[in-house]
């Protein structure tokens, strides 16, 4: 059977290193008298990034066989130092177990036997560096708070807000998404939208925030106007499809592959909230040209101010 060796760590040290490198927290369960268990505080997010995993911190070396489970035959590590165990129960499967001193990573993938994913290798890199200075894991997507990205700030990049991945840019910078790219070129306030090509004009209940955007079709199919947008400020405002439709000249959309056009997103905002929305708000759009804000797990964000 495998044996422990090397330095020992506490569950709190492991949790602190994980947070320092990823920005995420692990919940520590100390109810067991022979080991402590660390699990994601927000598994709905971390399961998507790393896969399903737990980390056990053993109190002494003799408990390692118990962590790996009762086996009829001795377990031997593979070339990567992984001890593979199998759970035949429904929902079970192959689990990769790796030992780091008195710390044991247990990672369960959804792939066939002995198949590892990128999430496993990220976790392996974190735990292999225990006792060394923590450096943010390469390629890991951090929470927006940990990355220092906020709606009212200026820092750009990709981060996670709950279980949604956000790609955030400033006004005037290109937002590259799946199937299309978008650049906010301006924002203005209007009481009325003049109709184009014979369409009737539209009057706002409050005031319209009209956001000019340059859209490029980077996909393989014609692109419809990205009307599924939200303006997020102190509140969330849905785009006004009727006002946008009357404002849009005929024939701009569908946008052919590789073509670029300037269009407008229109939001009806209460009069007292317009200034804050224009100076500190941002538009949210789907991460996929065929997606929606309500269903996509990735969204694009462009600040207006």
C-alpha positions in Angstrom: 0.0 0.0 0.0 1.1 3.6 -0.5 2.8 5.4 2.4 3.2 9.0 3.3 6.4 10.9 3.1 7.8 14.4 3.0 6.5 17.5 4.8 3.1 17.8 6.5 0.6 20.5 6.3 -2.6 21.6 8.0 -6.0 21.9 6.3 -5.9 25.7 6.9 -2.5 25.9 5.1 -3.9 24.0 2.1 -7.0 26.2 2.0 -5.0 29.4 2.2 -2.7 28.3 -0.7 -5.7 27.4 -2.8 -7.3 30.8 -2.2 -4.1 32.6 -2.8 -3.6 31.0 -6.2 -7.2 30.8 -7.5 -9.2 33.4 -5.5 -11.7 30.7 -4.4 -12.3 29.3 -0.9 -12.4 25.7 0.3 -14.7 24.7 3.1 -12.8 22.8 5.8 -14.6 19.9 7.5 -12.8 18.8 10.7 -15.4 16.4 11.9 -13.2 13.3 11.3 -10.7 12.4 13.9 -8.2 10.9 11.4 -8.3 13.5 8.6 -9.8 16.9 7.6 -11.7 17.2 4.3 -11.6 20.3 2.1 -14.3 20.9 -0.5 -15.3 23.8 -2.7 -17.5 26.4 -1.0 -19.2 27.0 -4.3 -19.1 23.6 -6.2 -21.5 24.9 -8.9 -18.6 27.1 -10.1 -15.5 25.0 -9.2 -16.9 21.8 -10.7 -17.0 23.5 -14.0 -13.4 24.7 -13.7 -11.6 21.8 -12.0 -14.0 18.8 -12.1 -15.3 17.0 -9.0 -12.7 16.9 -6.3 -12.0 16.7 -2.6 -8.8 17.2 -0.7 -8.0 15.2 2.5 -5.4 16.3 5.0 -4.3 13.3 7.1 -3.4 13.5 10.7 -1.0 10.5 10.5 0.5 8.2 7.9 -1.4 5.1 9.0 -4.7 6.5 7.7 -3.7 6.7 4.1 -5.1 3.2 3.1 -8.4 4.2 4.7 -8.6 7.3 2.6 -8.0 5.3 -0.6 -10.6 2.7 0.4 -10.4 -1.0 1.2 -8.7 -2.8 -1.7 -8.3 -6.5 -2.2 -4.9 -5.9 -3.9 -2.2 -3.3 -3.2 -2.5 -0.2 -5.3 0.5 0.9 -7.3 0.9 4.4 -8.6 1.1 5.0 -12.4 3.9 7.0 -14.0 2.4 10.3 -12.8 2.3 9.1 -9.2 -1.5 8.6 -9.3 -3.3 5.8 -7.4 -6.5 4.9 -9.3 -9.5 3.7 -7.5 -12.9 2.6 -8.9 -16.4 3.1 -7.5 -18.8 0.7 -9.3 -21.9 2.4 -7.8 -24.3 4.4 -10.0 -22.7 7.8 -10.5 -19.3 6.5 -9.5 -16.3 5.9 -11.7 -12.5 6.2 -11.7 -10.9 8.5 -9.2 -7.4 9.8 -9.4 -5.7 9.9 -6.0 -2.4 11.7 -5.5 -0.4 12.2 -2.4 1.5 15.4 -1.4 3.1 14.8 2.0 0.0 14.2 4.2 -2.4 15.8 1.6 -4.4 13.6 -0.7 -6.2 14.9 -3.8 -9.2 12.9 -5.0 -10.3 13.9 -8.4 -13.2 12.2 -10.3 -13.5 12.8 -14.1 -16.4 12.1 -16.4 -14.1 10.6 -19.0 -13.2 6.9 -19.6 -10.8 4.9 -17.4 -7.7 6.7 -16.2 -8.5 9.9 -18.3 -7.4 13.2 -16.8 -8.7 16.7 -17.5 -7.1 20.1 -17.4 -8.8 20.8 -14.1 -6.8 17.9 -12.5 -3.5 19.3 -13.7 -4.3 22.8 -12.3 -5.1 21.2 -8.9 -1.9 19.1 -9.1 0.1 22.2 -9.7 -1.4 24.0 -6.7 -0.8 21.1 -4.3 2.6 20.2 -5.7 3.7 23.7 -4.6 2.6 23.5 -1.0 5.2 25.1 1.2 6.4 27.4 -1.6 5.3 31.0 -2.4 1.9 31.0 -4.0 1.6 32.2 -7.6 -1.7 32.5 -9.5 -2.3 29.3 -11.5 -1.6 29.7 -15.2 -4.8 29.6 -17.2 -7.1 29.6 -14.1 -10.1 31.9 -14.3 -10.4 33.8 -11.0 -13.4 35.4 -9.5 -14.0 39.0 -10.5 -13.4 40.1 -6.9 -10.1 38.2 -6.8 -9.1 39.6 -10.2 -9.9 43.1 -9.2 -12.4 43.5 -12.0 -15.6 45.5 -11.2 -18.3 47.2 -13.1 -17.2 50.7 -12.0 -13.5 50.1 -12.5 -11.2 50.2 -15.5 -9.4 46.8 -15.3 -10.2 44.5 -18.2 -10.1 40.8 -18.5 -12.0 37.5 -18.0 -13.3 36.5 -14.6 -16.1 34.6 -12.9 -19.2 36.1 -11.3 -20.9 33.2 -9.5 -21.0 30.5 -12.3 -20.9 33.0 -15.2 -17.7 33.8 -17.0 -17.5 37.5 -17.9 -15.2 39.0 -20.5 -15.0 42.7 -19.6 -13.6 45.6 -21.7 -13.7 49.4 -21.6 -15.6 51.6 -24.0 -13.9 51.8 -27.3 -12.1 48.4 -26.9 -13.1 45.4 -29.0 -15.1 42.6 -27.2 -14.3 39.3 -28.9 -17.1 36.7 -28.4 -18.1 33.4 -30.0 -19.3 34.2 -33.5 -19.1 38.0 -33.3 -17.2 40.9 -31.9 -18.6 44.2 -30.5 -17.1 47.6 -29.8 -19.0 50.3 -27.9 -18.3 53.6 -29.8 -20.6 56.0 -28.0 -23.6 56.6 -25.8 -26.2 59.4 -25.8 -29.5 60.2 -24.1 -32.7 61.0 -26.0 -36.4 61.4 -25.2 -37.5 60.2 -28.6 -36.2 57.7 -31.2 -36.9 58.8 -34.8 -38.2 56.0 -37.0 -36.2 54.9 -40.1 -37.5 53.9 -43.5 -41.1 54.9 -42.6 -41.2 53.4 -39.1 -42.9 55.5 -36.4 -40.9 57.3 -33.8 -40.8 56.0 -30.3 -41.0 58.1 -27.1 -39.4 56.9 -23.8 -41.2 56.5 -20.6 -38.1 58.0 -18.9 -35.2 58.7 -21.2 -33.5 56.5 -23.8 -29.9 55.5 -23.4 -28.8 54.9 -27.0 -25.5 52.9 -27.2 -23.7 52.9 -30.5 -21.9 49.6 -31.2 -19.8 48.4 -34.0 -20.5 44.7 -34.7 -18.4 42.3 -36.7 -19.6 38.9 -37.8 -16.7 36.5 -37.0 -18.7 33.4 -37.3 -19.6 31.2 -40.3 -23.3 32.1 -40.5 -25.2 35.4 -41.1 -25.5 37.4 -37.8 -28.8 38.8 -36.5 -28.8 42.1 -34.6 -27.6 41.5 -31.0 -30.8 42.8 -29.5 -30.5 40.5 -26.5 -28.7 43.0 -24.4 -28.9 44.4 -20.9 -27.8 47.7 -19.4 -26.5 47.2 -15.9 -26.1 50.1 -13.6 -27.8 50.6 -10.2 -30.5 48.4 -11.8 -30.8 46.1 -14.8 -32.5 47.4 -17.9 -33.7 45.3 -20.8 -33.1 46.5 -24.3 -36.1 48.1 -26.0 -36.5 45.9 -29.1 -39.3 48.1 -30.6 -37.2 51.3 -30.3 -34.2 49.5 -31.7 -36.2 48.1 -34.6 -37.6 51.5 -35.6 -34.1 53.1 -35.3 -32.4 50.5 -37.5 -32.3 51.2 -41.3 -33.6 48.4 -43.4 -31.0 45.9 -44.8 -28.2 46.2 -42.2 -29.0 42.8 -40.7 -28.6 39.9 -41.2 -24.9 40.7 -41.3 -22.9 38.5 -43.7 -19.8 36.6 -42.6 -16.8 38.9 -42.1 -18.9 42.1 -42.5 -19.0 45.0 -40.0 -21.9 47.4 -39.3 -22.7 50.0 -36.7 -26.0 49.5 -34.9 -27.6 50.8 -31.7 -28.8 49.3 -28.5 -31.6 51.2 -26.8 -32.6 51.2 -23.1 -35.5 53.0 -21.5 -34.1 54.3 -18.2 -35.8 56.4 -15.5 -34.8 60.1 -15.8 -33.1 60.2 -12.4 -30.9 57.1 -13.3 -29.7 58.1 -16.7 -26.6 60.0 -15.7 -25.3 57.2 -13.5 -26.1 54.6 -16.2 -24.1 56.5 -18.9 -21.1 57.3 -16.6 -20.8 54.1 -14.7 -23.0 51.5 -16.4 -22.1 48.6 -18.8 -23.9 46.6 -21.4 -24.1 42.8 -21.1 -24.4 40.7 -24.2 -24.4 36.9 -24.8 -21.0 35.2 -25.2 -22.3 33.3 -28.2 -23.9 34.8 -31.3 -26.7 32.3 -31.0 -27.1 32.5 -27.2 -29.1 34.6 -24.8 -28.1 36.4 -21.6 -30.4 34.2 -19.6 -28.9 30.9 -20.7 -25.2 31.6 -21.6 -22.6 30.7 -19.1 -20.3 33.3 -20.7 -21.3 36.9 -21.2 -19.5 39.9 -22.8 -19.4 43.2 -20.9 -18.5 46.6 -22.2 -18.4 49.6 -19.9 -20.0 52.8 -21.1 -18.1 55.4 -19.1 
